[in-house]
Amino acid sequence: MSQNYDRLVQAVNDVRDDVEKADGGNKAATARVRKAMMDVKNIAQDIRKEMLEKRDSGGSPPAKPAPGSGAPKPGPGAGGPKPGGPGSMPGGGGFKPGGSGLR
């Protein structure tokens, strides 16, 4: 395990009592929890950077997705204007900047 991961686990464990106190209405404990959560966020960011460095340094190759596990591809006619959508009314329809809306 990385040192940063161990730091993250320790930071979360250290703040446990203050979270319980904050749940009980202790305002000073809420401030301590907020500060601890900023530390957790920063440690998590360090772990993320560390993992990206490992990935980019030629570690094990990324796993390939299983066939058919991706998002479905749009079928024919997907995208583009839809019948009855904005601009389909005679005379252009829709919002016209500066217009009064009355015809």
LUMZAMI-36299 format. One record per atom (N, C-alpha, C): residue number from 0; residue in three letters; atom name; x, z, y. Coordinates in Angstrom, 2 decimals, padded with zeros to 5 digits. Atoms other than C-alpha are relative to their C-alpha. Example, Ala and Ser with C-alpha at 12.3 -4.5 7.8 and 13.67 -1.06 7.14 Angstrom:
# LUMZAMI-36299
{num = 0 | residu = ala | atome = N | u = 000.89 | w = 000.00 | v = -001.19}
{num = 0 | residu = ala | atome = CA | u = 012.30 | w = 007.80 | v = -004.50}
{num = 0 | residu = ala | atome = C | u = 000.90 | w = 000.00 | v = 001.20}
{num = 1 | residu = ser | atome = N | u = -000.82 | w = -000.06 | v = -001.19}
{num = 1 | residu = ser | atome = CA | u = 013.67 | w = 007.14 | v = -001.06}
{num = 1 | residu = ser | atome = C | u = -000.77 | w = 000.73 | v = 001.09}
***
This chain:
# LUMZAMI-36299
{num = 0 | residu = met | atome = N | u = 000.84 | w = 000.00 | v = -001.19}
{num = 0 | residu = met | atome = CA | u = 000.00 | w = 000.00 | v = 000.00}
{num = 0 | residu = met | atome = C | u = 000.88 | w = 000.00 | v = 001.24}
{num = 1 | residu = ser | atome = N | u = -000.77 | w = 000.03 | v = -001.24}
{num = 1 | residu = ser | atome = CA | u = 001.10 | w = -000.60 | v = 003.52}
{num = 1 | residu = ser | atome = C | u = -000.10 | w = 001.35 | v = 000.72}
{num = 2 | residu = gln | atome = N | u = 000.02 | w = -001.24 | v = -000.79}
{num = 2 | residu = gln | atome = CA | u = 001.96 | w = 002.24 | v = 005.87}
{num = 2 | residu = gln | atome = C | u = -001.19 | w = 000.00 | v = 000.93}
{num = 3 | residu = asn | atome = N | u = 001.13 | w = 000.07 | v = -000.92}
{num = 3 | residu = asn | atome = CA | u = -000.71 | w = 000.99 | v = 008.27}
{num = 3 | residu = asn | atome = C | u = -001.31 | w = 000.36 | v = -000.71}
{num = 4 | residu = tyr | atome = N | u = 001.21 | w = -000.34 | v = 000.74}
{num = 4 | residu = tyr | atome = CA | u = -003.38 | w = 001.26 | v = 005.59}
{num = 4 | residu = tyr | atome = C | u = -000.08 | w = 001.52 | v = -000.21}
{num = 5 | residu = asp | atome = N | u = -000.04 | w = -001.45 | v = 000.17}
{num = 5 | residu = asp | atome = CA | u = -002.31 | w = 004.82 | v = 004.86}
{num = 5 | residu = asp | atome = C | u = -000.33 | w = 000.71 | v = 001.31}
{num = 6 | residu = arg | atome = N | u = 000.32 | w = -000.56 | v = -001.33}
{num = 6 | residu = arg | atome = CA | u = -002.47 | w = 005.56 | v = 008.61}
{num = 6 | residu = arg | atome = C | u = -001.50 | w = -000.11 | v = 000.28}
{num = 7 | residu = leu | atome = N | u = 001.43 | w = 000.21 | v = -000.22}
{num = 7 | residu = leu | atome = CA | u = -006.00 | w = 004.12 | v = 008.73}
{num = 7 | residu = leu | atome = C | u = -000.82 | w = 001.03 | v = -000.78}
{num = 8 | residu = val | atome = N | u = 000.71 | w = -000.97 | v = 000.84}
{num = 8 | residu = val | atome = CA | u = -007.20 | w = 006.28 | v = 005.85}
{num = 8 | residu = val | atome = C | u = 000.15 | w = 001.40 | v = 000.58}
{num = 9 | residu = gln | atome = N | u = -000.24 | w = -001.33 | v = -000.57}
{num = 9 | residu = gln | atome = CA | u = -005.61 | w = 009.35 | v = 007.42}
{num = 9 | residu = gln | atome = C | u = -000.79 | w = 000.19 | v = 001.29}
{num = 10 | residu = ala | atome = N | u = 000.73 | w = -000.10 | v = -001.27}
{num = 10 | residu = ala | atome = CA | u = -007.18 | w = 008.63 | v = 010.83}
{num = 10 | residu = ala | atome = C | u = -001.49 | w = 000.23 | v = -000.26}
{num = 11 | residu = val | atome = N | u = 001.42 | w = -000.17 | v = 000.32}
{num = 11 | residu = val | atome = CA | u = -010.65 | w = 008.32 | v = 009.29}
{num = 11 | residu = val | atome = C | u = -000.25 | w = 001.39 | v = -000.57}
{num = 12 | residu = asn | atome = N | u = 000.17 | w = -001.34 | v = 000.58}
{num = 12 | residu = asn | atome = CA | u = -010.20 | w = 011.49 | v = 007.25}
{num = 12 | residu = asn | atome = C | u = 000.14 | w = 001.09 | v = 001.06}
{num = 13 | residu = asp | atome = N | u = -000.24 | w = -001.00 | v = -001.03}
{num = 13 | residu = asp | atome = CA | u = -008.91 | w = 013.39 | v = 010.28}
{num = 13 | residu = asp | atome = C | u = -001.21 | w = 000.19 | v = 000.92}
{num = 14 | residu = val | atome = N | u = 001.09 | w = -000.08 | v = -000.96}
{num = 14 | residu = val | atome = CA | u = -012.00 | w = 012.63 | v = 012.37}
{num = 14 | residu = val | atome = C | u = -001.32 | w = 000.45 | v = -000.66}
{num = 15 | residu = arg | atome = N | u = 001.23 | w = -000.34 | v = 000.73}
{num = 15 | residu = arg | atome = CA | u = -014.55 | w = 013.59 | v = 009.68}
{num = 15 | residu = arg | atome = C | u = -000.70 | w = 001.24 | v = 000.57}
{num = 16 | residu = asp | atome = N | u = 000.61 | w = -001.23 | v = -000.51}
{num = 16 | residu = asp | atome = CA | u = -015.14 | w = 017.13 | v = 011.00}
{num = 16 | residu = asp | atome = C | u = -000.63 | w = -000.23 | v = 001.38}
{num = 17 | residu = asp | atome = N | u = 000.53 | w = 000.26 | v = -001.33}
{num = 17 | residu = asp | atome = CA | u = -015.61 | w = 015.88 | v = 014.55}
{num = 17 | residu = asp | atome = C | u = -001.26 | w = -000.87 | v = -000.06}
{num = 18 | residu = val | atome = N | u = 001.21 | w = 000.82 | v = 000.15}
{num = 18 | residu = val | atome = CA | u = -018.16 | w = 013.29 | v = 013.39}
{num = 18 | residu = val | atome = C | u = -001.18 | w = 000.91 | v = -000.33}
{num = 19 | residu = glu | atome = N | u = 001.07 | w = -000.93 | v = 000.36}
{num = 19 | residu = glu | atome = CA | u = -020.20 | w = 016.08 | v = 011.80}
{num = 19 | residu = glu | atome = C | u = -000.40 | w = 000.85 | v = 001.20}
{num = 20 | residu = lys | atome = N | u = 000.30 | w = -000.79 | v = -001.20}
{num = 20 | residu = lys | atome = CA | u = -019.92 | w = 018.17 | v = 014.98}
{num = 20 | residu = lys | atome = C | u = -000.76 | w = -000.84 | v = 001.02}
{num = 21 | residu = ala | atome = N | u = 000.67 | w = 000.89 | v = -000.94}
{num = 21 | residu = ala | atome = CA | u = -020.95 | w = 015.18 | v = 017.09}
{num = 21 | residu = ala | atome = C | u = -001.44 | w = -000.23 | v = -000.43}
{num = 22 | residu = asp | atome = N | u = 001.36 | w = 000.16 | v = 000.51}
{num = 22 | residu = asp | atome = CA | u = -023.98 | w = 014.64 | v = 014.85}
{num = 22 | residu = asp | atome = C | u = -000.84 | w = 001.23 | v = 000.32}
{num = 23 | residu = gly | atome = N | u = 000.70 | w = -001.24 | v = -000.33}
{num = 23 | residu = gly | atome = CA | u = -024.88 | w = 018.25 | v = 015.60}
{num = 23 | residu = gly | atome = C | u = -000.23 | w = 000.18 | v = 001.50}
{num = 24 | residu = gly | atome = N | u = 000.24 | w = -000.06 | v = -001.44}
{num = 24 | residu = gly | atome = CA | u = -024.87 | w = 017.55 | v = 019.35}
{num = 24 | residu = gly | atome = C | u = 001.17 | w = 000.46 | v = 000.82}
{num = 25 | residu = asn | atome = N | u = -001.18 | w = -000.46 | v = -000.72}
{num = 25 | residu = asn | atome = CA | u = -021.36 | w = 018.66 | v = 020.31}
{num = 25 | residu = asn | atome = C | u = 000.58 | w = -001.16 | v = 000.81}
{num = 26 | residu = lys | atome = N | u = -000.44 | w = 001.10 | v = -000.87}
{num = 26 | residu = lys | atome = CA | u = -020.48 | w = 016.48 | v = 023.32}
{num = 26 | residu = lys | atome = C | u = 001.51 | w = -000.18 | v = 000.01}
{num = 27 | residu = ala | atome = N | u = -001.47 | w = 000.11 | v = 000.02}
{num = 27 | residu = ala | atome = CA | u = -016.76 | w = 017.29 | v = 023.22}
{num = 27 | residu = ala | atome = C | u = 000.44 | w = -000.73 | v = -001.27}
{num = 28 | residu = ala | atome = N | u = -000.34 | w = 000.67 | v = 001.26}
{num = 28 | residu = ala | atome = CA | u = -016.68 | w = 016.14 | v = 019.59}
{num = 28 | residu = ala | atome = C | u = -000.28 | w = -001.50 | v = 000.09}
{num = 29 | residu = thr | atome = N | u = 000.28 | w = 001.43 | v = -000.13}
{num = 29 | residu = thr | atome = CA | u = -018.29 | w = 012.81 | v = 020.55}
{num = 29 | residu = thr | atome = C | u = 001.15 | w = -000.71 | v = 000.71}
{num = 30 | residu = ala | atome = N | u = -001.13 | w = 000.60 | v = -000.70}
{num = 30 | residu = ala | atome = CA | u = -015.42 | w = 012.16 | v = 022.96}
{num = 30 | residu = ala | atome = C | u = 001.20 | w = -000.14 | v = -000.94}
{num = 31 | residu = arg | atome = N | u = -001.11 | w = 000.08 | v = 000.95}
{num = 31 | residu = arg | atome = CA | u = -012.88 | w = 012.96 | v = 020.25}
{num = 31 | residu = arg | atome = C | u = -000.23 | w = -001.10 | v = -001.04}
{num = 32 | residu = val | atome = N | u = 000.31 | w = 001.05 | v = 000.97}
{num = 32 | residu = val | atome = CA | u = -014.68 | w = 010.65 | v = 017.81}
{num = 32 | residu = val | atome = C | u = 000.22 | w = -001.38 | v = 000.63}
{num = 33 | residu = arg | atome = N | u = -000.20 | w = 001.30 | v = -000.67}
{num = 33 | residu = arg | atome = CA | u = -014.71 | w = 007.80 | v = 020.34}
{num = 33 | residu = arg | atome = C | u = 001.48 | w = -000.33 | v = 000.11}
{num = 34 | residu = lys | atome = N | u = -001.44 | w = 000.23 | v = -000.10}
{num = 34 | residu = lys | atome = CA | u = -010.98 | w = 008.22 | v = 020.92}
{num = 34 | residu = lys | atome = C | u = 000.58 | w = -000.34 | v = -001.37}
{num = 35 | residu = ala | atome = N | u = -000.50 | w = 000.26 | v = 001.35}
{num = 35 | residu = ala | atome = CA | u = -010.31 | w = 008.35 | v = 017.18}
{num = 35 | residu = ala | atome = C | u = -000.41 | w = -001.40 | v = -000.47}
{num = 36 | residu = met | atome = N | u = 000.45 | w = 001.32 | v = 000.41}
{num = 36 | residu = met | atome = CA | u = -012.36 | w = 005.19 | v = 016.67}
{num = 36 | residu = met | atome = C | u = 000.81 | w = -001.11 | v = 000.69}
{num = 37 | residu = met | atome = N | u = -000.90 | w = 000.96 | v = -000.65}
{num = 37 | residu = met | atome = CA | u = -010.18 | w = 003.39 | v = 019.22}
{num = 37 | residu = met | atome = C | u = 001.32 | w = -000.08 | v = -000.76}
{num = 38 | residu = asp | atome = N | u = -001.21 | w = -000.02 | v = 000.82}
{num = 38 | residu = asp | atome = CA | u = -007.17 | w = 004.48 | v = 017.18}
{num = 38 | residu = asp | atome = C | u = -000.22 | w = -000.77 | v = -001.30}
{num = 39 | residu = val | atome = N | u = 000.34 | w = 000.71 | v = 001.25}
{num = 39 | residu = val | atome = CA | u = -008.88 | w = 003.22 | v = 014.00}
{num = 39 | residu = val | atome = C | u = -000.02 | w = -001.50 | v = 000.26}
{num = 40 | residu = lys | atome = N | u = 000.06 | w = 001.43 | v = -000.34}
{num = 40 | residu = lys | atome = CA | u = -009.56 | w = -000.11 | v = 015.71}
{num = 40 | residu = lys | atome = C | u = 001.40 | w = -000.58 | v = 000.15}
{num = 41 | residu = asn | atome = N | u = -001.36 | w = 000.49 | v = -000.22}
{num = 41 | residu = asn | atome = CA | u = -005.93 | w = -000.46 | v = 016.76}
{num = 41 | residu = asn | atome = C | u = 000.79 | w = -000.07 | v = -001.30}
{num = 42 | residu = ile | atome = N | u = -000.69 | w = 000.02 | v = 001.29}
{num = 42 | residu = ile | atome = CA | u = -004.63 | w = 000.44 | v = 013.31}
{num = 42 | residu = ile | atome = C | u = -000.52 | w = -001.15 | v = -000.85}
{num = 43 | residu = ala | atome = N | u = 000.58 | w = 001.11 | v = 000.76}
{num = 43 | residu = ala | atome = CA | u = -007.05 | w = -002.03 | v = 011.73}
{num = 43 | residu = ala | atome = C | u = 000.55 | w = -001.33 | v = 000.50}
{num = 44 | residu = gln | atome = N | u = -000.57 | w = 001.23 | v = -000.55}
{num = 44 | residu = gln | atome = CA | u = -005.74 | w = -004.72 | v = 014.08}
{num = 44 | residu = gln | atome = C | u = 001.44 | w = -000.17 | v = -000.49}
{num = 45 | residu = asp | atome = N | u = -001.37 | w = 000.07 | v = 000.53}
{num = 45 | residu = asp | atome = CA | u = -002.18 | w = -003.88 | v = 012.98}
{num = 45 | residu = asp | atome = C | u = -000.01 | w = -000.47 | v = -001.46}
{num = 46 | residu = ile | atome = N | u = 000.11 | w = 000.42 | v = 001.39}
{num = 46 | residu = ile | atome = CA | u = -003.26 | w = -004.27 | v = 009.35}
{num = 46 | residu = ile | atome = C | u = -000.33 | w = -001.49 | v = -000.07}
{num = 47 | residu = arg | atome = N | u = 000.37 | w = 001.42 | v = -000.03}
{num = 47 | residu = arg | atome = CA | u = -004.85 | w = -007.61 | v = 010.16}
{num = 47 | residu = arg | atome = C | u = 001.21 | w = -000.87 | v = 000.30}
{num = 48 | residu = lys | atome = N | u = -001.21 | w = 000.75 | v = -000.34}
{num = 48 | residu = lys | atome = CA | u = -001.65 | w = -008.84 | v = 011.79}
{num = 48 | residu = lys | atome = C | u = 000.98 | w = -000.03 | v = -001.17}
{num = 49 | residu = glu | atome = N | u = -000.89 | w = -000.11 | v = 001.14}
{num = 49 | residu = glu | atome = CA | u = 000.37 | w = -007.60 | v = 008.84}
{num = 49 | residu = glu | atome = C | u = -000.43 | w = -000.95 | v = -001.13}
{num = 50 | residu = met | atome = N | u = 000.51 | w = 000.87 | v = 001.07}
{num = 50 | residu = met | atome = CA | u = -001.86 | w = -009.48 | v = 006.39}
{num = 50 | residu = met | atome = C | u = 000.18 | w = -001.48 | v = 000.37}
{num = 51 | residu = leu | atome = N | u = -000.23 | w = 001.39 | v = -000.44}
{num = 51 | residu = leu | atome = CA | u = -001.63 | w = -012.68 | v = 008.45}
{num = 51 | residu = leu | atome = C | u = 001.46 | w = -000.38 | v = -000.16}
{num = 52 | residu = glu | atome = N | u = -001.43 | w = 000.27 | v = 000.17}
{num = 52 | residu = glu | atome = CA | u = 002.16 | w = -012.39 | v = 008.45}
{num = 52 | residu = glu | atome = C | u = 000.34 | w = -000.22 | v = -001.46}
{num = 53 | residu = lys | atome = N | u = -000.24 | w = 000.17 | v = 001.43}
{num = 53 | residu = lys | atome = CA | u = 002.16 | w = -011.98 | v = 004.68}
{num = 53 | residu = lys | atome = C | u = -000.52 | w = -001.35 | v = -000.47}
{num = 54 | residu = arg | atome = N | u = 000.57 | w = 001.29 | v = 000.38}
{num = 54 | residu = arg | atome = CA | u = -000.11 | w = -015.00 | v = 004.32}
{num = 54 | residu = arg | atome = C | u = 000.88 | w = -001.15 | v = 000.47}
{num = 55 | residu = asp | atome = N | u = -000.77 | w = 001.08 | v = -000.59}
{num = 55 | residu = asp | atome = CA | u = 001.99 | w = -017.15 | v = 006.62}
{num = 55 | residu = asp | atome = C | u = 001.45 | w = -000.05 | v = -000.47}
{num = 56 | residu = ser | atome = N | u = -001.39 | w = -000.02 | v = 000.44}
{num = 56 | residu = ser | atome = CA | u = 005.32 | w = -016.09 | v = 005.11}
{num = 56 | residu = ser | atome = C | u = 000.17 | w = -000.59 | v = -001.40}
{num = 57 | residu = gly | atome = N | u = -000.11 | w = 000.65 | v = 001.30}
{num = 57 | residu = gly | atome = CA | u = 004.54 | w = -017.88 | v = 001.88}
{num = 57 | residu = gly | atome = C | u = -000.31 | w = 000.91 | v = -001.16}
{num = 58 | residu = gly | atome = N | u = 000.43 | w = -000.88 | v = 001.08}
{num = 58 | residu = gly | atome = CA | u = 002.96 | w = -015.12 | v = -000.15}
{num = 58 | residu = gly | atome = C | u = -000.81 | w = -000.80 | v = -001.01}
{num = 59 | residu = ser | atome = N | u = 000.79 | w = 000.72 | v = 001.00}
{num = 59 | residu = ser | atome = CA | u = 000.56 | w = -016.00 | v = -002.92}
{num = 59 | residu = ser | atome = C | u = -000.95 | w = -000.97 | v = 000.69}
{num = 60 | residu = pro | atome = N | u = 000.86 | w = 001.00 | v = -000.64}
{num = 60 | residu = pro | atome = CA | u = -001.48 | w = -019.15 | v = -002.20}
{num = 60 | residu = pro | atome = C | u = -001.43 | w = 000.50 | v = 000.07}
{num = 61 | residu = pro | atome = N | u = 001.39 | w = -000.44 | v = -000.13}
{num = 61 | residu = pro | atome = CA | u = -005.03 | w = -018.64 | v = -000.98}
{num = 61 | residu = pro | atome = C | u = -000.84 | w = -000.55 | v = -001.14}
{num = 62 | residu = ala | atome = N | u = 000.87 | w = 000.44 | v = 001.09}
{num = 62 | residu = ala | atome = CA | u = -007.72 | w = -018.87 | v = -003.62}
{num = 62 | residu = ala | atome = C | u = -000.88 | w = -001.15 | v = 000.48}
{num = 63 | residu = lys | atome = N | u = 000.86 | w = 001.12 | v = -000.34}
{num = 63 | residu = lys | atome = CA | u = -009.68 | w = -022.11 | v = -003.69}
{num = 63 | residu = lys | atome = C | u = -001.44 | w = 000.41 | v = -000.26}
{num = 64 | residu = pro | atome = N | u = 001.40 | w = -000.34 | v = 000.24}
{num = 64 | residu = pro | atome = CA | u = -013.46 | w = -021.78 | v = -003.32}
{num = 64 | residu = pro | atome = C | u = -000.52 | w = -000.71 | v = -001.24}
{num = 65 | residu = ala | atome = N | u = 000.60 | w = 000.60 | v = 001.20}
{num = 65 | residu = ala | atome = CA | u = -015.50 | w = -022.43 | v = -006.43}
{num = 65 | residu = ala | atome = C | u = -000.80 | w = -001.23 | v = 000.39}
{num = 66 | residu = pro | atome = N | u = 000.79 | w = 001.19 | v = -000.32}
{num = 66 | residu = pro | atome = CA | u = -017.13 | w = -025.87 | v = -006.58}
{num = 66 | residu = pro | atome = C | u = -001.45 | w = 000.37 | v = 000.24}
{num = 67 | residu = gly | atome = N | u = 001.40 | w = -000.24 | v = -000.32}
{num = 67 | residu = gly | atome = CA | u = -020.55 | w = -025.85 | v = -004.97}
{num = 67 | residu = gly | atome = C | u = -000.26 | w = 001.31 | v = 000.70}
{num = 68 | residu = ser | atome = N | u = 000.23 | w = -001.30 | v = -000.63}
{num = 68 | residu = ser | atome = CA | u = -019.99 | w = -022.49 | v = -003.27}
{num = 68 | residu = ser | atome = C | u = -000.05 | w = -000.11 | v = 001.52}
{num = 69 | residu = gly | atome = N | u = 000.01 | w = 000.17 | v = -001.45}
{num = 69 | residu = gly | atome = CA | u = -019.78 | w = -023.95 | v = 000.24}
{num = 69 | residu = gly | atome = C | u = -001.41 | w = -000.10 | v = 000.53}
{num = 70 | residu = ala | atome = N | u = 001.31 | w = 000.13 | v = -000.64}
{num = 70 | residu = ala | atome = CA | u = -022.60 | w = -024.30 | v = 002.72}
{num = 70 | residu = ala | atome = C | u = -000.59 | w = -001.36 | v = -000.37}
{num = 71 | residu = pro | atome = N | u = 000.62 | w = 001.29 | v = 000.34}
{num = 71 | residu = pro | atome = CA | u = -025.13 | w = -027.03 | v = 001.89}
{num = 71 | residu = pro | atome = C | u = 000.24 | w = -001.01 | v = 001.11}
{num = 72 | residu = lys | atome = N | u = -000.23 | w = 001.06 | v = -000.97}
{num = 72 | residu = lys | atome = CA | u = -024.44 | w = -030.32 | v = 003.58}
{num = 72 | residu = lys | atome = C | u = -001.35 | w = -000.51 | v = 000.48}
{num = 73 | residu = pro | atome = N | u = 001.28 | w = 000.49 | v = -000.50}
{num = 73 | residu = pro | atome = CA | u = -027.18 | w = -031.66 | v = 005.85}
{num = 73 | residu = pro | atome = C | u = -000.36 | w = -001.34 | v = -000.64}
{num = 74 | residu = gly | atome = N | u = 000.49 | w = 001.23 | v = 000.60}
{num = 74 | residu = gly | atome = CA | u = -029.28 | w = -034.38 | v = 004.32}
{num = 74 | residu = gly | atome = C | u = -000.24 | w = -001.08 | v = 001.05}
{num = 75 | residu = pro | atome = N | u = 000.27 | w = 001.07 | v = -000.96}
{num = 75 | residu = pro | atome = CA | u = -030.30 | w = -037.67 | v = 005.90}
{num = 75 | residu = pro | atome = C | u = -001.01 | w = 000.44 | v = 001.03}
{num = 76 | residu = gly | atome = N | u = 000.92 | w = -000.33 | v = -001.08}
{num = 76 | residu = gly | atome = CA | u = -032.03 | w = -037.32 | v = 009.22}
{num = 76 | residu = gly | atome = C | u = 000.25 | w = 001.36 | v = 000.61}
{num = 77 | residu = ala | atome = N | u = -000.29 | w = -001.32 | v = -000.57}
{num = 77 | residu = ala | atome = CA | u = -030.48 | w = -033.92 | v = 009.90}
{num = 77 | residu = ala | atome = C | u = 000.62 | w = -000.19 | v = 001.38}
{num = 78 | residu = gly | atome = N | u = -000.53 | w = 000.08 | v = -001.35}
{num = 78 | residu = gly | atome = CA | u = -029.66 | w = -033.30 | v = 013.52}
{num = 78 | residu = gly | atome = C | u = -000.76 | w = -001.03 | v = 000.81}
{num = 79 | residu = gly | atome = N | u = 000.67 | w = 000.98 | v = -000.85}
{num = 79 | residu = gly | atome = CA | u = -030.68 | w = -035.50 | v = 016.41}
{num = 79 | residu = gly | atome = C | u = -001.32 | w = 000.55 | v = 000.51}
{num = 80 | residu = pro | atome = N | u = 001.25 | w = -000.47 | v = -000.59}
{num = 80 | residu = pro | atome = CA | u = -033.91 | w = -035.26 | v = 018.39}
{num = 80 | residu = pro | atome = C | u = -001.11 | w = 000.05 | v = -001.06}
{num = 81 | residu = lys | atome = N | u = 001.11 | w = -000.15 | v = 000.92}
{num = 81 | residu = lys | atome = CA | u = -037.00 | w = -034.10 | v = 016.55}
{num = 81 | residu = lys | atome = C | u = -001.28 | w = -000.55 | v = 000.66}
{num = 82 | residu = pro | atome = N | u = 001.25 | w = 000.49 | v = -000.58}
{num = 82 | residu = pro | atome = CA | u = -040.42 | w = -035.74 | v = 017.01}
{num = 82 | residu = pro | atome = C | u = -000.75 | w = 001.16 | v = 000.63}
{num = 83 | residu = gly | atome = N | u = 000.74 | w = -001.03 | v = -000.70}
{num = 83 | residu = gly | atome = CA | u = -042.45 | w = -033.79 | v = 019.50}
{num = 83 | residu = gly | atome = C | u = 000.87 | w = 000.98 | v = 000.76}
{num = 84 | residu = gly | atome = N | u = -000.91 | w = -000.90 | v = -000.70}
{num = 84 | residu = gly | atome = CA | u = -039.37 | w = -032.12 | v = 020.94}
{num = 84 | residu = gly | atome = C | u = 000.04 | w = -000.32 | v = 001.48}
{num = 85 | residu = pro | atome = N | u = -000.10 | w = 000.26 | v = -001.44}
{num = 85 | residu = pro | atome = CA | u = -038.38 | w = -032.01 | v = 024.62}
{num = 85 | residu = pro | atome = C | u = 000.35 | w = -001.45 | v = 000.26}
{num = 86 | residu = gly | atome = N | u = -000.30 | w = 001.38 | v = -000.37}
{num = 86 | residu = gly | atome = CA | u = -038.35 | w = -035.40 | v = 026.25}
{num = 86 | residu = gly | atome = C | u = -000.84 | w = -001.01 | v = -000.77}
{num = 87 | residu = ser | atome = N | u = 000.79 | w = 000.95 | v = 000.76}
{num = 87 | residu = ser | atome = CA | u = -040.88 | w = -036.90 | v = 023.84}
{num = 87 | residu = ser | atome = C | u = -001.32 | w = -000.32 | v = 000.69}
{num = 88 | residu = met | atome = N | u = 001.25 | w = 000.27 | v = -000.70}
{num = 88 | residu = met | atome = CA | u = -043.77 | w = -036.79 | v = 026.33}
{num = 88 | residu = met | atome = C | u = 000.16 | w = -001.24 | v = 000.86}
{num = 89 | residu = pro | atome = N | u = -000.08 | w = 001.15 | v = -000.92}
{num = 89 | residu = pro | atome = CA | u = -044.61 | w = -039.93 | v = 028.29}
{num = 89 | residu = pro | atome = C | u = 000.39 | w = 000.49 | v = 001.38}
{num = 90 | residu = gly | atome = N | u = -000.44 | w = -000.38 | v = -001.34}
{num = 90 | residu = gly | atome = CA | u = -042.95 | w = -039.79 | v = 031.67}
{num = 90 | residu = gly | atome = C | u = 001.17 | w = 000.96 | v = -000.04}
{num = 91 | residu = gly | atome = N | u = -001.18 | w = -000.84 | v = 000.10}
{num = 91 | residu = gly | atome = CA | u = -040.00 | w = -037.78 | v = 030.38}
{num = 91 | residu = gly | atome = C | u = -000.31 | w = 001.42 | v = -000.40}
{num = 92 | residu = gly | atome = N | u = 000.35 | w = -001.37 | v = 000.36}
{num = 92 | residu = gly | atome = CA | u = -041.73 | w = -034.38 | v = 030.13}
{num = 92 | residu = gly | atome = C | u = 001.15 | w = 000.95 | v = 000.27}
{num = 93 | residu = gly | atome = N | u = -001.08 | w = -000.97 | v = -000.12}
{num = 93 | residu = gly | atome = CA | u = -039.62 | w = -031.27 | v = 030.07}
{num = 93 | residu = gly | atome = C | u = 000.20 | w = 000.49 | v = 001.42}
{num = 94 | residu = phe | atome = N | u = -000.31 | w = -000.60 | v = -001.29}
{num = 94 | residu = phe | atome = CA | u = -038.10 | w = -029.38 | v = 032.99}
{num = 94 | residu = phe | atome = C | u = 000.79 | w = -000.95 | v = 000.86}
{num = 95 | residu = lys | atome = N | u = -000.76 | w = 000.82 | v = -000.95}
{num = 95 | residu = lys | atome = CA | u = -036.95 | w = -031.26 | v = 036.05}
{num = 95 | residu = lys | atome = C | u = 000.40 | w = 000.90 | v = 001.16}
{num = 96 | residu = pro | atome = N | u = -000.46 | w = -000.85 | v = -001.11}
{num = 96 | residu = pro | atome = CA | u = -034.78 | w = -029.34 | v = 038.51}
{num = 96 | residu = pro | atome = C | u = -000.52 | w = -000.51 | v = 001.33}
{num = 97 | residu = gly | atome = N | u = 000.46 | w = 000.36 | v = -001.33}
{num = 97 | residu = gly | atome = CA | u = -036.23 | w = -029.30 | v = 041.98}
{num = 97 | residu = gly | atome = C | u = -001.43 | w = -000.47 | v = 000.01}
{num = 98 | residu = gly | atome = N | u = 001.39 | w = 000.45 | v = 000.05}
{num = 98 | residu = gly | atome = CA | u = -039.66 | w = -030.44 | v = 040.81}
{num = 98 | residu = gly | atome = C | u = -000.93 | w = 001.16 | v = 000.16}
{num = 99 | residu = ser | atome = N | u = 000.98 | w = -001.07 | v = -000.18}
{num = 99 | residu = ser | atome = CA | u = -042.79 | w = -028.49 | v = 041.56}
{num = 99 | residu = ser | atome = C | u = -000.73 | w = 000.31 | v = -001.29}
{num = 100 | residu = gly | atome = N | u = 000.70 | w = -000.23 | v = 001.23}
{num = 100 | residu = gly | atome = CA | u = -044.10 | w = -028.84 | v = 038.04}
{num = 100 | residu = gly | atome = C | u = -001.41 | w = -000.57 | v = 000.03}
{num = 101 | residu = leu | atome = N | u = 001.34 | w = 000.59 | v = -000.14}
{num = 101 | residu = leu | atome = CA | u = -047.30 | w = -030.43 | v = 039.41}
{num = 101 | residu = leu | atome = C | u = 000.13 | w = -001.51 | v = 000.08}
{num = 102 | residu = arg | atome = N | u = -000.02 | w = 001.47 | v = -000.05}
{num = 102 | residu = arg | atome = CA | u = -048.11 | w = -034.08 | v = 038.94}
{num = 102 | residu = arg | atome = C | u = -001.22 | w = -000.53 | v = 000.65}
***
